[in-house]
């Protein structure tokens, strides 16, 4: 058996090419499929199957394009009800791949149609492609869009049975290859490791420890982070199958006046530069989501997929990278970018908006001196906030900031903080659009605050 994992850090997504005797299958492919084609050619194998463990919510799959370019057959769990030609498999169904047998186990819980794919050599199970049913250190959430028609509690009950009756029945030496790693919102406590064994997970994974089903269901359905709004969109894209991306789209190179006109007509201005550059000067009304970090997932969370997007980048080499990464989460309406970047905008005499960058020692001094009216907003997720935050900071996770901004006083000086400055910069842009004028972004975020030895509070 030949096996290669493809790990996409931006989406914390793992996909796989598995091959035997000249035949190959790709498991849970990303939207852009060229890397699988190159690997298949390098190994001298033909891709015969495209295997999906479930209808992914957090990214758009390239299953239809990969099948069209290779002649491969797409395989889904029967409950997926995919709207294109595919093989619908049920529990115990098998396909042959060279000397391998790939056996499908129905493992509902994360979604109703979830399957786990077991690779067997000479009848011996060697590897399990577990999708989002079993992660390294965690298990799949039971509350996402793919579970429509079922309550989270019902899905968690299914997950309990799938894990214990199907996956924990496998030998300890079977390798575990999930579809996601640390940083994905498809789970809560994933390890930074990208593979493991059944035996190791049996010992170390908190969700696999002996417990009654009722306790497991309660644990899996309590304090779940909010699912990004693009998840339901991506499920339906994957159900119908995304069209081929084809050649990289030709985007309009926009003069400053043309970009301004696009924005007035409803386009979203997305600035993908680092937060310090954004703070130093940006197009008024733009949103900052830097290409570093979890760019695609935050773009899918904060942008409106129904509205066109225009880009502001550090240089033109970043344009196509941004376009690709947006397409991976179903944001396809990028229509142009600012030619010459922010320097051209400034040279044209267009107004520049700025967000002052506040070091943590300055924030500490401001809090110590009890600056009148100062409010600190922590836009990290609830669990991060609970583990330790700047004293007095208000918790509003970034994904809820626009909706919950009325909780804050727009007339007060407002400091926005996250873990390192990435999310808080996006937060300042959202608050500026909501009418906040006196805004500051904390350089280095809570990490810098803690590193400086300043005190934190914990949520009770």
MIVOKE-673968 format. One record per residue (C-alpha): residue in one letter; x, y, z. Coordinates in steps of 0.5 Angstrom, whole numbers, padded with zeros to 4 digits, always signed. Each point is the difference from the previous one (the first is absolute). Layout:
% MIVOKE-673968
aXYZ
...
***
This chain:
% MIVOKE-673968
x+0000+0000+0000
x+0002+0007-0002
x-0003+0006+0004
x+0002+0007+0000
x-0004+0005+0005
x-0001+0007-0003
x-0001+0005+0006
x-0002+0007-0002
x+0001+0004+0006
x-0004+0006-0001
x-0006-0004+0001
x+0003-0005+0004
x-0002-0005-0005
x+0003-0007-0002
x-0002-0004-0006
x+0004-0006-0003
x+0002-0004-0006
x+0000-0008+0001
x+0003-0004-0005
x+0001-0008-0002
x+0003-0003-0006
x-0001+0006-0005
x-0007+0002+0003
x-0002+0006+0005
x-0005+0003+0004
x-0001+0007+0002
x-0003+0001+0007
x-0003+0007+0002
x+0003+0004-0005
x+0001+0008+0000
x-0003+0004-0005
x+0006+0001-0004
x+0002-0007-0003
x+0006+0001-0004
x+0005-0003+0006
x-0004-0006+0000
x+0001-0001-0007
x+0008+0002+0000
x+0001-0005+0006
x-0004-0006-0004
x+0004+0002-0006
x+0007-0001+0004
x-0002-0006+0003
x-0003-0003-0007
x-0007-0002+0003
x-0007+0002-0003
x-0005+0003+0004
x-0006-0005+0000
x-0004+0003+0006
x-0002+0006+0003
x-0002-0001+0007
x-0004+0004+0005
x-0001-0001+0007
x-0005+0005+0001
x-0003+0006-0003
x+0005+0005+0003
x-0002+0006+0003
x+0006+0004+0001
x+0003+0000-0008
x-0002-0001-0007
x+0002-0007-0002
x+0003-0001-0007
x-0003-0007-0001
x-0004+0002-0007
x+0006+0003-0003
x+0005-0005+0002
x-0005-0006-0003
x-0001+0004-0006
x+0007+0001-0001
x+0002-0007+0001
x-0006-0004-0001
x-0001-0003+0007
x-0006-0002+0003
x-0002+0004+0006
x-0002-0003+0006
x-0005+0002+0006
x-0004-0003+0006
x-0007-0001-0002
x-0003+0005+0004
x+0004+0006-0003
x-0005+0000-0006
x+0005+0003-0004
x-0003+0003-0007
x+0005-0002-0005
x+0002-0007-0002
x+0003-0004+0005
x+0001-0007+0004
x-0005+0000+0006
x+0003-0004+0005
x-0003-0004+0007
x+0003-0003+0006
x+0005-0006-0002
x+0001+0002-0008
x+0006-0001-0003
x+0004+0002-0006
x+0007-0003-0002
x+0006+0005-0002
x+0006-0005-0002
x+0001-0004+0006
x-0003+0004+0005
x-0008-0001+0002
x-0003+0007+0002
x-0006-0002+0004
x-0005+0005+0002
x-0003+0001+0007
x-0006+0004+0002
x+0002+0005+0005
x-0005+0005+0001
x+0000+0005+0006
x+0004+0006-0003
x-0005+0000-0006
x-0005-0006-0002
x+0004-0002-0006
x+0007+0000+0003
x+0004-0007-0002
x+0007-0002+0002
x+0004-0004-0005
x+0004-0006+0002
x+0006-0002-0004
x+0001-0007+0001
x+0006-0004-0003
x-0001-0007-0001
x-0006+0000+0005
x+0004+0004+0005
x-0002+0007+0002
x+0006+0005-0001
x-0003+0007+0000
x-0007+0004+0002
x-0002+0006-0004
x-0004+0003+0005
x-0003+0006-0003
x-0003+0005+0006
x-0002-0006+0004
x+0007-0001+0004
x+0005+0005+0000
x+0007+0000+0004
x-0002+0001+0007
x-0007+0002-0002
x-0007-0002-0003
x-0004+0003-0005
x-0005+0006+0002
x-0008-0003+0000
x-0003+0007-0002
x+0002+0002-0007
x-0004+0001-0006
x+0001-0006-0003
x-0004-0003+0006
x-0007+0003-0002
x-0006-0004+0002
x+0004-0002+0006
x+0001+0004+0007
x+0007+0000+0002
x-0002-0005+0006
x-0002-0005-0005
x+0006+0001-0004
x+0004-0001+0006
x-0003-0006+0002
x+0001-0003-0007
x+0008+0002+0001
x+0000-0003+0006
x-0002-0007-0003
x+0004+0001-0006
x+0007+0001+0004
x-0002-0006+0005
x-0003-0005-0005
x+0004+0002-0006
x+0007+0003+0001
x+0002-0002+0007
x-0002-0007-0003
x+0007+0000-0004
x+0006-0002+0002
x+0005+0004+0003
x+0005+0001-0005
x-0005+0002-0005
x+0003+0007-0003
x-0005+0006+0001
x+0000+0005-0005
x-0006+0006+0001
x-0002+0005-0005
x+0002+0006+0005
x+0005+0002+0005
x+0001+0006+0006
x-0003+0006-0002
x-0006-0003-0004
x-0007+0002+0003
x-0003-0007-0002
x+0003-0002+0007
x+0002+0003+0007
x+0006-0003+0002
x+0004-0003-0005
x+0007-0001+0000
x+0006+0003-0004
x+0002-0007-0002
x-0004-0002-0007
x+0000-0008+0001
x+0000-0005+0005
x-0002-0007+0002
x-0006-0003+0003
x+0003-0002+0006
x+0003+0007+0001
x-0006+0003+0000
x-0004-0005+0004
x+0005+0002+0005
x+0001+0007-0001
x-0007+0003-0003
x-0004+0003+0005
x-0006-0002-0004
x+0001-0007+0000
x+0001-0001+0007
x-0005-0005+0004
x-0007+0004+0001
x-0007-0001+0000
x-0003+0003-0007
x-0004+0005+0004
x+0006+0003+0003
x+0004+0000-0007
x-0007+0003-0003
x+0001+0006+0005
x+0007+0001-0001
x+0000+0000-0008
x-0006+0005+0000
x+0002+0005+0006
x+0004+0007-0002
x+0001-0002-0007
x+0003+0006-0004
x-0005+0003-0005
x+0001-0003-0007
x+0002+0005-0005
x-0006+0003-0005
x+0004-0003-0006
x-0001-0007+0002
x-0007-0001-0002
x+0002+0003-0007
x+0006-0005-0001
x-0004-0006+0002
x-0005+0001-0005
x+0005+0002-0005
x+0003-0007+0001
x-0006-0003+0000
x-0001+0002-0008
x+0007+0000-0001
x+0004+0007-0002
x+0002+0001-0007
x+0007+0000-0002
x+0004+0006+0001
x+0004-0001-0006
x+0005+0006-0002
x+0001+0005+0005
x-0005+0006-0001
x+0002+0006-0003
x-0001+0006+0005
x-0001+0007-0001
x+0006+0004+0002
x-0004+0006+0003
x+0002+0007+0000
x-0001+0003+0007
x-0007+0004-0003
x-0002-0007-0003
x+0001-0003+0007
x-0004+0005+0004
x-0006+0000-0005
x+0000-0008+0001
x+0000+0001+0007
x-0006+0005-0001
x-0004-0005-0004
x+0001-0005+0006
x+0006-0004-0001
x+0004-0002+0006
x+0007+0003+0000
x+0005-0006+0003
x+0007+0002+0003
x+0004-0006+0000
x+0006+0004+0003
x+0003-0001+0007
x-0003+0003+0005
x+0005+0006+0001
x+0000+0002-0007
x-0008+0000+0000
x+0001+0004+0007
x+0005+0005-0004
x-0005+0002-0005
x-0006-0004-0004
x-0006+0002-0004
x-0006+0002+0004
x-0005-0005+0001
x+0005-0006-0001
x+0000-0006+0004
x+0007-0003+0002
x+0001-0008-0001
x+0008-0001-0001
x+0002-0005-0004
x+0004-0003+0006
x-0004-0004+0005
x-0007-0003-0002
x-0001+0004-0005
x-0005-0004-0004
x-0005-0002+0006
x+0000+0007+0002
x-0002+0003-0006
x-0005-0005-0001
x-0003+0002+0007
x+0001+0008-0001
x-0002+0001-0007
x-0007-0001-0004
x+0001-0005-0005
x-0006+0003-0004
x+0004+0007-0001
x+0006+0001-0005
x+0007+0001+0003
x+0006+0005-0002
x+0007-0002+0003
x+0005+0005+0003
x+0007-0004+0000
x+0007+0002+0002
x+0002-0002-0007
x-0003-0003-0006
x+0003-0007+0001
x-0005-0001+0006
x-0006+0001-0004
x-0001-0007-0003
x+0002-0003+0007
x-0006+0004+0003
x-0004-0002-0006
x+0001-0008+0001
x+0000+0000+0007
x-0007+0004+0000
x-0003-0005-0005
x+0002-0006+0005
x-0005+0003+0004
x-0005+0001-0005
x+0001+0008-0001
x+0000+0000-0008
x-0002+0008-0001
x+0007+0003+0000
x+0000+0005-0005
x+0006+0004+0000
x+0006+0003+0004
x+0003+0007+0001
x+0005+0001-0005
x+0007+0003+0004
x-0003-0002+0007
x-0001+0005+0005
x+0005+0004-0002
x-0004+0002-0007
x-0006+0001+0004
x+0004+0005+0005
x+0004+0003-0007
x-0007+0002-0003
x-0002+0004+0006
x-0005-0005+0003
x-0002+0000+0007
x+0004-0005+0005
x-0003-0003+0006
x+0005-0002+0006
x-0001-0004+0006
x+0006+0001+0005
x+0003-0006+0002
x+0001+0000+0008
x+0006-0004+0003
x-0002-0004+0007
x+0004+0005+0004
x-0004+0006-0002
x-0007-0004+0001
x+0003-0002+0007
x+0001+0007+0001
x-0006+0002-0002
x-0004-0005+0004
x+0004+0002+0006
x-0001+0007+0000
x-0007-0001-0001
x-0001+0004-0007
x-0007+0002+0000
x-0005-0004-0004
x+0005-0005-0003
x-0003-0006-0002
x+0004-0006-0002
x-0004-0005-0004
x+0003-0008-0001
x-0002-0003-0006
x+0003-0007+0001
x-0004-0006+0001
x-0004-0001+0006
x+0005-0005+0003
x+0006+0004-0002
x-0003+0006+0004
x-0002-0005+0006
x+0007-0003+0001
x+0003+0007+0001
x-0001+0008-0002
x+0002+0007+0001
x-0004+0002+0006
x-0006+0003-0001
x-0001-0002-0008
x-0007-0001-0003
x+0000-0007-0004
x-0003+0001-0006
x+0002-0005-0005
x+0002+0002-0007
x-0005-0004-0004
x-0005+0004+0005
x+0003+0007+0000
x-0005+0003-0005
x-0006-0003+0002
x+0002+0002+0008
x+0003+0007-0001
x-0006+0003+0003
x+0002-0003+0006
x+0006+0005+0000
x+0000+0008+0000
x+0003+0003-0006
x+0001+0006+0003
x+0006-0003+0004
x+0007-0001-0001
x+0000-0007-0002
x+0006-0005+0000
x-0001-0007-0004
x+0004-0006+0002
x+0001-0007-0002
x+0006-0005+0001
x+0005+0003-0005
x-0003+0006-0004
x-0003-0003-0006
x-0007-0001+0002
x+0000+0006+0004
x+0002+0004-0006
x-0006-0003-0004
x-0005+0002+0007
x+0003+0007-0001
x-0003+0001-0007
x-0006-0003+0002
x-0001+0005+0006
x+0002+0006-0005
x-0006-0002-0005
x-0005+0000+0006
x+0002+0007+0002
x+0006-0001+0005
x+0005+0006-0001
x+0005-0001+0006
x+0003-0007-0002
x+0007-0003+0002
x+0002-0007-0002
x+0005-0003+0005
x+0007-0002-0003
x+0001-0008+0002
x-0007-0001+0004
x-0001-0004+0006
x+0007-0004-0002
x+0004+0007+0001
x-0004+0002+0006
x+0002-0007+0004
x+0007+0000-0003
x+0001+0007+0003
x-0002-0003+0007
x-0007+0004+0001
x-0005-0003+0004
x-0006-0003-0003
x-0007-0002+0002
x-0004-0007-0001
x-0007+0000-0001
x-0004-0003+0005
***
